[in-house]
Amino acid sequence: PGGEGASIPEGFSHPAGLGGGTHERESPADGARQTNGLGAAIYLSRPGAATKVRTWTPIEQHFHGFLVTHNESVSIAEYFSVYEGSKCVFRPTVHYAYHPCDAAVQSVHEILGKDSEKQKELRVVMDEVVDGHDELGVLVMGHKKGAYWYGSVLDVHEARRLAPYNNATSLQVASGVLAGLVHCVENPREGVIEAEELNHVRALEVAKPYLGRM
């Protein structure tokens, strides 16, 4: 803040995008559906930084996160779609809910206040992080049990013990990249696939040692 911005995902400035479920009765007033592809994606005419959604994690409990655009929001929605012929009869709503540290949130508000103009000086906060944790997972809702969360809870101290010069965020991201690289090495002729088509058992086997408490 104050002319210097903490590290903020690029998706904050993009139009808020998500996978649109078939159960949704209404579309947001500023919402529209993508005209290309299989129709799983919808977007809002406002950036993710200006769009909040309600979610839940084990430690923080209920909170509001930013609806940041990620391709998985669309690919997961399409992966679980059910078709009768060419008609989609079921598709879940899928979206990200992202909430960074307080300093990064202040930077987001500063950017919005300046009509989405980024600060002139940016820095990636790494060694300055002295405490804290990341909760990275999936919250599944709508089934008989109400809701189910599964994911990684990793604090900065364990992250640095597992892999020096990292923080919780960088290690959670890198573990997924490592799982993808291992898949490429072990399946060199498989070609281009979506993340949902990976062998999730093998991917977690590779990544889990770096993900803290699951």
ABEGO torsion letter per residue (X at the ends): XGGBBBBBBAAAABBBBBBBBAABABBBAABBBBABEAGABBBBABBAAABBBBBBBAAAEBBBBBBBBBAAAAAAAAAABBBBEABBABBBBBBBBBBBBAAAAAAAAAAAAAGGBBBABBBBBBAABABEBBBBBBBBBGBAAGBBBBEBBBBAAAAAAABBGBBAAAAAAAAAAAAAAAAAAABAAAEBBBAAABBAAAAAAAAAAAAEBX
